[in-house]
Amino acid sequence: MKMNRTLMGFVALIAFISGCVIEPMAPSDFPYELMLQPSDLPQGFVRTGGTFPETPGAFVHIVGYAIDPDQIGVGISHQVAIYPDLESAKTAFSIREDEVFTDVWLEPSNTYIPLNTDDRSALKCMDVQVDDKISQSCRFLQQHNNLVVLVLANIDSEAIDFQQFLDMLQKLDSRLPSESVPMPKQ
């Protein structure tokens, strides 16, 4: 144990001297079971990262997955934002909806309806072209109790098709708890 403290002190000293900032550790009380997992995706997806960005009034965790982390435009991102109460989440949903969707995003004919009829949601897509490859970029935003969930995905025949995307949304939605989620301790 003494070796670990010494090592941690040395790392902190090096970071201080070099001007680096050490990011806080992930909280142990975050509901990680709500997050996107490799088993929710078609075979071949690998995790490309995760972060806890500072967000005023919320505690946010984002994870990303891709078939090929070096290839642009084949990824999926999942964000769960925990707000202190239902009203804060409702307000945040409205703000995020305006940020995430512009007039070029259109609701597909085959959409996803959350399992909880009280949830607010929006699923919109648009055609995109990365290099010579045409695909569809889709965004799903959901407010469930004190949570605001955002899923971003590029859909094509090589990574994930639209039905697999809808199946993934259903898996994520089925994990959402019936009660509000407490804010993690920081």
N, C-alpha and C positions, 0 to 999 in steps of 0.2 A: 504494500500500500504506500509506503514511503517513497518507493521508486516512482510510482505513478504520479504522486504529488510533485516530486522533483521534476519529472519529465513535463508535466503540465505547466509548472512554473517556468521552465526553460522555454517551452513553446510560446507562452505568453510574453516572456521577455524578448524573444526574437521578433515576435509580431509587433511589439511596442517599438523596438529599435528600428525596425524596417518600415514602420508606418502602416502596417497592415491592420485590418480590423478582423477580429475573430468573430464569426457568426455565432449566435447563440445556438445551443443544442436544441434539437427537436424535443418538444414537450412529451413526457411519457403519458399524459392524460388526454392527448388528442385522439379522437375516434378514428384511428387508421383503418378500421374495418369498413368504413364508408368509401374509402378511396378505390379507384380503379386498380385492378390486379391483372397480372398476365393471363390468368384463367378466364377473365372476362372477354378476352380478345381472341381473334383467330391466331392460329399457330404462327410463330415467327416474330411476334412483337417482343421487343426488349425495352426495359425501362431506360429512359434517357436522362432522367433527372427528377429532382424534387426540391421544392423550396418553400419557405415560410415568409413570404413578402410582408413587410410592414404595411398594414392597411388600417387607416383611422376607423375606429369603432367596431372592428371585426378582427377575428383571428382566422387567417387564411392559409391553406395548404394547397399546393399545386404539384401534380405529378405529370410526367410526360412519357410517352411510349412511341416507338417507331419500328418499322420493319428494318430499315437501314438508317442508323443515326447520321450517316454522312450524306444521305440523299435529302434534298430540300423538297418539302411538300408532301411527305408521307407519314406525318405524325398525328398523334392524338394527345390532347391535353385535358386533364380533369382538375377542376378547382372546386374546393368546398370552403365556403366562408361561413363562419359561425358568428352570429350577432347576439348581443346580450338579451334581446327579446323579439317577439313577433313583429311589433311595429317597426323596429329598426330594420328587420329583414325585408318587410314590405317596401319600405322606403328605398332600401338599397337595391331591391329588384327593379324598381322603376328607373332608378338612375342607371343601373347596369344595362337595362334593356335599351335605353337611349344611346349608351356608349357602344354596345356590341353590335347593334343592328342599324343599318342605314337603309335608304330606299332601294338599294341594289340587292338586298337580301330578300328572298321570297320564301313563303311557306310552301313546302312540297305537298303534293296531293296525298301522299301517304305520310302522315305525321305521327308523333308520339303523344299520347295523352297519359299524364301521370296516374299512378294507382290511387292516390288520394285526391278526391274531387275538390278538396279545398286548396290544393296547390295551384299556384300560378306558374305558367310555363310558356315558352315560345321556342319553336324549332324553325329555323330558316336556313336556306342554302343559297349558294350561287356558284355558277360555273367559273372555274379558274384554269389558267394555263401556266404551268411551270416548265420552262424550256419548251420542248415540243409535246409535252404530255398534258392532255386535257383531263381534268378531274372536277369533282364537286367539293366545295368546302361547305361544311355544315356546322352550325352552332346551336346548342341547346342550352337554354337558361331556365332554371326552375327555382321557385321559392317554396320551401317545405318547412313549416314551423319557423324556427329562427335560423334556418340555413338558406343560403343562396348557392346553388350549384351551377357551374358553367362547364360545358363539354365542347371542345373544339375538335373537329376531325376533318381530314381530307379523305374523301371517299373515291375509290377507283377499283377496278377489277383485280389489281395486283396486291393490294393491302387489305382493304376492308370494303365490302359492298354495302349498299344502303340497308338491306335487311339485317346484316350482321351489326351495323351501327344501331339500328332500332332495338335489336336483341340486347346489345350492350347497355343501352339506356334503361331497358327494363330491369336488367340485373342490378344496375346501380340504384335505381328507384326502389327496388324491393328491399334494399338494405336500410333505407332511411327509417329512423326510429319514429314511433308514434308520439313520443314526448319530445320536448325541446332538449337540445344538447347544451350542457354547461360549457361556459367559456373555459378553455384550457388555462392552466396557470403558466405564467411566463417565467 
